[in-house]
Amino acid sequence: MLEEAMGRKLLPGEVVHTFNDYGTIKVRDVEIHQIEASRIEDEENVKVVFFKMNLSTGWDCPRAETMMSFRSAQDYTYIAQLLGRMIRTPLARRIASDAELNNVSLFLPYFDKDTVKNVVNALHDSESVMPTETGTNKELITLGRNLAYSDVFDSMDKLITYRLDSSRKQAPLKLLIHLSRALTMDGIDLEAQKTVKKAILSKMDEEIARIKESGEFDKRVASITGFALNTLTFDYGDNVYSFDEATQTMKVTEFDISRHFEQAGKILGEGLHKEYWIRHSTRDHIEVKIEVIVLTSDTDAMERINAFAEEKFISLYENNKRNIARLNEARKNIYERLINASAQPIAIPWVLPDSIDFSVSDNSIKIERHLYCSEDGTFQASLNPWERGVIEEELKNGAVCWLRNLDRKKWSLEIPYEVGGVTTSMFPDLVVVRADAQGYIFDILEPHDSSRKDNYPKAVGLAKFAEKHWDKFGRIQLIRLKKGVDGREHFYRLDMAKATVRNKVRGITSNEELDRIFDTDAERED
């Protein structure tokens, strides 16, 4: 059947197995060779693999696209292992423009349905939210761009988003060097790498000069190149200690200085210690090495250098982001990883793909005018009462179209905000598109229950976002359902796009303060 589906004969090595107690198995005229699970990733000719237990216990399926288990399973742990390995498929989602090409299918005809559902729900509720949509073959569908709104997609070229990944933060110096190297390699800025290295070395010169001017340099050099030695003697006859007050100064060897120099290089990274050494090659090489050692041991100086690198990194990206957006997917992913690794959130172009994965549950309802739709032109989603009420109000008030913004998808609109000094992400529920005489207007709408603890931090995040990007979006609203003076419930909107509102919100430190601002500044639009 496999050969019939492929329309050709299977080639040697395309079908393999991982059964430890078998060698080559011959089925009809096809030889199925045994292979170690860990080798499959590197054997690009392998198309089909037969497993007993390796799939669930020893392999992370790096390039698998379709998996099927004939086991009968009810055990929660076993099912969680198998689903987890499917979700961690690292080569899935490699094509940002087309969701259908990124799908990974797992068929479990003999697994307990309720247990599978519980595992999927648990994975969704975990702190490390999955960047993919998951669901059964009945729930998970691929939606394409709604052709009725092609001009809306074309008008999104100036919109921005953020991408945060707290687990991958890297040193600003390293990120700056990597970014400049990538820009040079891609021909976007042929002088980027040379210019950046020159700027960093000049900053190092500046900080070393600052230390020298402070009068601290010689003291630190003395502590590096030598140490004081006193003698303590014990006299066995008198059973007493005697202390020699004369202090000897011992000098460390050139080998020790070179060792400290290499350690300083690890702190700077990217071979910058040697670049500095080469830059000052006409001077005494030991003196130059000591300068680098003193520099990296100065906490304040290194903080200023890293702040300098962070600022340069952001400006270099900002100046070149439009050209980066024109690169192929593989190269764009390189830049995306660099941006995600920055400690400072950085705005990047918001580009929506040609298609997205979407989960349609039993309680989904059909809603019109969505930016993505199925082949028959319809869209359905599961919305909570607030989300549904807001979008119905928007459509009634003449919205052209809208987008259900999902959490933590590669295409999602993402906005940074701080909780307890830690930067994290919010994903506003709705993006609504309106039109006026000048074109399309993109609104960010976040219906948010006032009882949630993250109310005021998200409000502050929206206010700061609006302050930076008010010119790219229309309304940027935090929305609550409240009773009006007429005794009926209405949606009240706090619009951060208004300077008077965001100026009040930016400085708040409690939900009570936010409540008061809602009472005085929130408005109805129905």
C-alpha positions in Angstrom: 0.0 0.0 0.0 2.9 2.4 0.8 4.4 1.9 -2.7 1.0 2.4 -4.2 0.5 5.7 -2.4 4.0 6.9 -3.4 3.5 5.7 -7.0 6.9 4.1 -7.1 9.0 1.3 -5.6 10.7 1.9 -2.2 14.4 2.4 -2.6 17.0 0.5 -0.4 17.4 2.3 3.0 14.1 4.2 2.8 12.3 1.8 5.3 14.1 0.9 8.5 13.3 -0.5 12.0 14.7 -0.1 15.5 14.0 -3.6 16.9 17.1 -4.4 18.9 16.7 -8.2 18.6 16.4 -8.3 14.8 18.8 -7.6 11.9 17.6 -7.0 8.4 13.9 -8.1 7.9 12.8 -8.9 4.4 9.1 -8.3 3.4 8.4 -9.3 -0.1 11.2 -7.8 -2.1 11.9 -4.9 0.4 14.8 -5.2 2.9 14.1 -3.4 6.1 17.4 -2.7 7.8 17.9 -2.2 11.6 19.0 1.3 12.7 19.9 3.1 15.9 17.2 5.6 16.8 19.8 8.3 17.4 21.1 7.9 13.8 17.8 8.5 12.0 18.1 12.3 12.1 21.3 12.2 10.0 20.1 9.5 7.5 18.2 11.8 5.1 17.1 8.9 2.9 15.1 7.3 5.7 11.4 7.8 4.9 9.6 5.2 7.1 10.6 3.8 10.6 9.1 0.9 12.5 9.3 1.1 16.3 8.5 -0.9 19.3 9.2 1.4 22.3 11.8 4.0 21.0 9.2 6.4 19.8 7.8 7.0 23.3 10.9 6.5 25.3 14.1 7.4 23.5 13.7 9.7 20.4 12.5 13.3 20.0 11.4 12.8 16.3 13.4 15.6 14.9 12.0 15.4 11.4 9.0 13.2 11.6 5.8 14.4 10.0 3.4 11.5 10.5 3.4 9.0 13.4 1.0 6.1 14.1 0.8 3.9 17.1 -0.9 0.5 17.0 -0.5 0.0 20.8 -3.5 0.0 23.1 -2.8 2.6 25.8 -4.7 4.1 28.7 -1.7 5.0 30.9 -1.5 8.8 31.3 2.3 8.9 31.6 2.9 6.8 28.5 0.5 8.9 26.4 2.0 12.2 27.8 5.5 11.0 26.7 4.4 10.2 23.2 2.4 13.4 22.7 5.3 15.4 24.3 7.7 14.0 21.8 5.5 14.9 18.9 5.0 18.5 20.1 8.8 18.9 20.5 9.4 18.1 16.9 12.0 20.8 16.2 11.8 20.9 12.4 8.0 21.5 12.4 6.9 25.1 11.9 10.0 25.8 9.9 8.0 27.3 7.0 6.4 30.4 8.5 4.3 31.3 5.4 2.2 28.1 5.2 0.8 26.3 8.3 -0.2 23.2 6.4 3.4 22.5 5.5 4.3 22.5 9.2 1.7 20.0 10.4 2.8 16.9 12.4 0.1 14.2 12.5 -0.1 11.5 15.2 -2.7 8.7 14.8 -3.7 6.8 17.9 -6.5 4.5 17.0 -6.2 2.3 20.1 -5.5 5.0 22.7 -8.0 5.9 25.4 -9.7 9.0 24.0 -10.5 10.7 27.3 -6.9 10.3 28.6 -5.5 11.7 25.4 -7.8 14.7 25.7 -6.7 15.2 29.4 -3.0 15.1 28.4 -3.6 17.7 25.6 -5.4 20.0 28.1 -2.6 19.6 30.6 0.0 20.5 28.0 -2.0 23.6 27.1 -2.3 24.6 30.7 1.4 24.2 31.5 3.7 27.2 31.9 5.6 26.5 28.8 2.7 27.0 26.4 3.0 25.2 23.1 3.7 27.3 20.0 1.6 25.0 17.9 -2.1 24.3 17.7 -3.0 20.8 18.9 -6.2 18.9 18.5 -7.8 15.8 16.9 -8.3 15.5 13.2 -11.8 16.8 13.7 -10.8 19.8 15.7 -7.6 21.0 14.0 -8.0 22.7 10.6 -5.9 24.9 8.4 -7.3 28.4 7.6 -6.1 30.4 4.6 -6.1 34.1 4.0 -9.6 35.4 3.4 -9.3 36.7 -0.2 -12.0 39.2 0.4 -9.5 41.1 2.5 -6.3 40.9 0.4 -6.0 44.6 0.5 -6.1 44.6 4.3 -3.1 42.2 4.4 -1.3 44.4 1.9 -1.8 47.4 4.3 -0.2 45.7 7.3 3.4 46.4 6.2 4.0 49.1 8.8 2.6 47.1 11.8 4.9 45.7 14.5 5.0 43.1 17.2 7.5 41.8 19.8 9.0 38.4 20.4 10.2 37.4 23.9 11.9 34.3 25.0 13.3 34.5 28.5 15.0 31.1 28.3 17.4 32.2 25.6 18.8 35.5 26.8 22.4 36.2 25.7 25.0 38.8 26.5 24.4 42.0 24.5 28.0 42.0 23.2 27.6 38.6 21.7 24.3 39.4 20.1 25.7 42.6 18.6 28.6 40.8 17.0 26.3 38.0 15.7 23.9 40.6 14.2 26.7 42.5 12.5 28.2 39.3 11.1 24.8 38.2 9.8 24.1 41.6 8.1 27.5 41.4 6.4 27.1 37.8 5.3 23.6 38.6 3.8 25.0 41.6 1.9 22.6 44.0 3.8 25.4 46.0 5.3 28.9 44.9 4.1 30.6 47.2 6.6 28.5 46.2 9.6 30.8 43.7 11.2 33.9 45.9 10.8 32.1 49.0 12.0 30.6 47.3 15.1 33.9 45.8 16.2 35.6 49.1 15.8 32.9 50.8 17.9 33.2 48.1 20.7 37.0 48.4 20.8 36.7 52.2 21.0 34.2 51.8 23.9 36.7 49.5 25.7 39.4 52.2 25.2 37.1 54.7 26.7 36.3 52.6 29.8 40.0 51.7 30.4 40.9 55.5 30.2 38.1 56.2 32.7 39.5 53.7 35.2 43.0 55.2 34.8 41.7 58.7 35.3 39.9 57.6 38.5 43.3 56.6 40.0 42.1 53.0 40.6 44.0 51.5 37.7 47.5 51.1 39.4 45.9 49.6 42.5 44.1 47.0 40.4 47.2 46.2 38.4 49.1 45.7 41.6 46.6 43.2 42.8 46.8 41.3 39.5 50.5 41.3 38.9 51.7 40.7 42.5 50.7 39.8 46.0 52.0 40.5 49.5 53.8 37.7 51.4 54.5 37.7 55.2 56.2 35.0 57.2 54.8 33.2 60.2 57.3 31.0 62.2 56.6 28.4 64.9 59.4 27.8 67.4 59.2 24.2 68.7 61.6 24.9 71.6 59.7 27.8 73.0 56.3 26.5 71.7 55.5 30.0 70.4 54.7 31.7 67.1 56.8 34.5 65.7 55.6 36.9 63.0 58.0 38.6 60.5 56.7 42.1 60.0 58.7 42.5 56.8 56.4 42.1 53.8 57.7 40.7 50.5 56.0 41.5 47.2 55.8 38.5 44.9 55.1 38.9 41.2 53.0 36.6 39.2 54.5 35.0 36.1 53.7 36.0 32.5 51.9 32.6 32.3 49.5 33.6 35.0 48.7 37.0 33.3 48.0 35.1 30.0 45.7 32.8 31.9 43.8 35.8 33.4 43.7 37.3 29.9 42.0 34.2 28.5 39.5 34.3 31.3 38.8 37.9 30.5 38.2 36.8 27.0 35.4 34.5 28.1 33.7 37.3 29.9 33.9 39.6 26.8 33.2 36.8 24.3 33.6 36.7 20.5 37.4 37.0 20.7 37.2 40.7 21.7 40.1 40.4 24.1 42.4 39.4 21.2 40.9 42.1 18.9 41.9 44.7 21.6 45.3 43.1 21.8 45.8 43.4 18.1 44.5 46.9 18.0 47.3 47.9 20.5 50.0 45.6 19.0 52.6 48.3 19.0 52.6 48.5 22.8 53.9 46.1 25.4 51.8 43.0 25.1 51.7 42.3 28.8 50.5 45.9 29.5 47.7 45.5 27.0 46.6 42.2 28.5 46.5 43.7 32.0 44.3 46.5 30.7 41.8 43.9 29.4 41.9 42.0 32.7 41.3 45.2 34.7 38.4 46.2 32.5 36.6 42.9 32.8 37.0 42.9 36.6 35.3 46.3 36.8 31.6 45.7 37.2 30.5 49.3 36.4 32.6 49.4 33.3 31.2 46.1 32.0 27.7 47.3 32.7 28.3 50.4 30.6 29.8 48.4 27.8 26.8 46.0 27.8 24.4 48.9 27.8 26.3 50.4 24.9 26.1 47.1 23.0 22.4 46.7 23.7 21.7 50.2 22.4 23.8 49.5 19.3 22.1 46.2 18.7 18.6 47.8 18.8 19.6 50.6 16.4 21.4 48.3 14.0 18.3 46.0 13.8 15.9 49.0 13.5 18.0 50.4 10.6 18.0 47.2 8.7 14.7 45.4 9.7 13.0 46.1 6.3 15.8 44.5 4.4 15.9 41.6 6.8 12.2 41.0 6.2 12.9 40.4 2.5 15.3 37.5 3.2 14.3 33.9 2.8 12.7 32.0 5.7 15.9 30.3 6.8 17.9 33.5 7.1 15.0 35.4 8.7 14.9 32.7 11.4 18.6 33.5 12.2 17.7 37.1 12.9 14.5 36.1 14.8 16.6 34.0 17.2 18.9 36.9 17.8 16.0 39.3 18.6 14.4 36.7 20.9 17.6 36.4 22.8 17.9 40.1 23.6 17.1 41.1 27.2 15.6 44.3 25.9 12.2 43.7 24.0 12.6 44.8 20.4 9.8 45.7 17.9 9.9 43.7 14.7 7.6 43.8 11.6 4.3 41.9 12.1 3.9 39.6 9.2 0.9 37.3 8.9 1.4 34.0 7.1 -0.6 32.7 4.1 -2.3 30.1 6.4 -2.6 29.3 10.1 -3.6 26.2 12.1 -6.7 26.7 14.2 -8.5 24.5 16.7 -12.3 24.3 16.3 -13.9 22.9 19.5 -17.5 21.6 20.0 -18.6 25.0 21.4 -17.3 27.0 18.4 -19.6 29.4 16.7 -19.5 30.9 13.2 -18.5 34.5 13.0 -18.3 36.6 9.9 -15.6 38.9 8.5 -12.5 37.1 9.9 -9.1 37.6 8.2 -8.6 33.8 7.9 -11.3 31.3 6.8 -11.8 27.8 5.7 -12.1 26.8 2.0 -15.9 27.5 2.0 -15.3 31.1 3.3 -16.5 30.5 6.8 -14.8 31.0 10.2 -15.7 29.5 13.6 -14.1 29.9 17.0 -14.7 29.4 20.6 -14.9 32.8 22.3 -15.7 33.6 25.9 -18.8 35.9 26.5 -16.7 39.1 26.8 -14.7 38.4 23.6 -17.9 37.4 21.7 -19.7 40.5 23.0 -16.9 42.9 21.9 -16.6 41.5 18.4 -20.3 41.5 17.9 -20.3 45.2 19.0 -17.4 45.9 16.6 -19.1 44.2 13.6 -22.3 46.1 14.3 -20.4 49.4 14.4 -19.0 48.8 10.9 -15.7 47.0 11.4 -14.3 45.8 8.1 -12.8 42.6 9.4 -11.0 41.1 12.5 -8.4 38.6 13.7 -8.6 36.2 16.7 -5.1 36.7 18.1 -4.0 33.4 19.6 -1.5 32.9 22.4 2.2 32.3 21.6 1.9 31.4 18.0 4.7 32.4 15.6 2.4 34.8 13.8 0.7 36.3 16.9 0.6 40.0 17.9 2.7 40.0 21.1 3.2 42.9 23.5 5.7 43.0 26.4 4.8 44.0 30.0 6.5 43.6 33.4 5.4 41.7 36.5 7.7 42.0 39.5 10.5 43.3 37.4 10.4 40.4 35.0 9.4 41.1 31.3 6.8 38.7 30.0 4.3 38.7 27.1 0.6 39.4 26.5 -1.4 38.4 23.5 -4.4 40.8 23.1 -7.5 38.8 22.2 -8.7 40.8 19.2 -7.3 42.9 16.3 -10.1 44.8 14.6 -9.8 46.5 11.2 -11.7 49.7 10.5 -11.5 52.0 7.5 -11.6 55.8 7.0 -10.7 58.2 4.1 -7.0 57.5 4.6 -7.1 53.8 4.6 -7.3 50.9 7.1 -6.9 51.3 10.8 -5.8 48.4 13.0 -7.2 48.4 16.6 -5.9 46.3 19.5 -8.7 45.2 21.8 -8.2 43.3 25.1 -11.4 42.4 27.0 -10.0 41.6 30.5 -11.7 40.6 33.7 -11.0 43.1 36.5 -10.6 40.3 39.1 -7.4 39.1 37.6 -4.1 39.9 39.3 -2.3 40.9 36.1 -4.8 43.7 35.4 -2.6 46.7 36.2 0.7 45.3 34.8 -1.0 44.6 31.5 -2.6 48.0 31.5 0.8 49.6 32.0 2.3 47.4 29.3 -0.4 48.5 26.8 0.2 52.2 27.8 3.9 51.9 27.2 3.3 50.1 23.9 0.9 52.8 22.8 3.4 55.5 23.8 6.0 54.0 21.4 3.7 52.8 18.6 0.6 55.1 18.6 1.3 56.0 15.0 1.0 52.4 13.7 -2.3 51.4 15.4 -5.7 52.9 16.0 -7.4 52.2 19.3 -5.4 50.3 21.9 -8.0 49.3 24.5 -8.4 47.5 27.7 -12.1 46.6 28.0 -14.4 45.6 30.9 -18.0 44.7 31.1 -19.7 47.0 33.7 -23.1 48.2 34.6 -24.0 51.7 33.3 -26.2 54.4 34.9 -29.1 52.8 33.0 -28.6 49.6 35.1 -27.6 47.5 32.0 -24.2 46.0 31.3 -22.0 47.7 28.7 -18.4 47.4 27.5 -16.4 50.2 28.9 -13.1 50.9 27.1 -9.9 52.5 28.4 -8.1 53.7 25.2 -4.3 53.9 25.6 -4.1 55.6 22.2 -5.3 58.7 24.0 -2.3 60.5 25.5 -4.3 61.7 28.6 -5.3 58.1 29.4 -1.9 56.4 28.9 -0.2 59.1 30.9 -2.4 58.3 33.9 -2.0 54.5 33.4 1.8 54.4 33.0 2.5 55.3 36.6 0.0 53.1 38.4 1.1 50.4 40.8 -2.1 48.6 41.8 -5.4 47.3 40.5 -7.3 49.8 42.7 -5.6 52.7 40.9 -6.6 51.1 37.5 -10.2 50.8 38.8 -10.4 54.5 39.6 -9.1 55.4 36.1 -11.7 53.1 34.6 -14.4 55.0 36.5 -13.2 58.4 35.3 -11.8 57.8 31.8 -13.4 54.6 30.3 -16.0 55.2 27.6 -18.8 53.2 26.0 -19.0 52.9 22.2 -22.3 51.0 21.8 
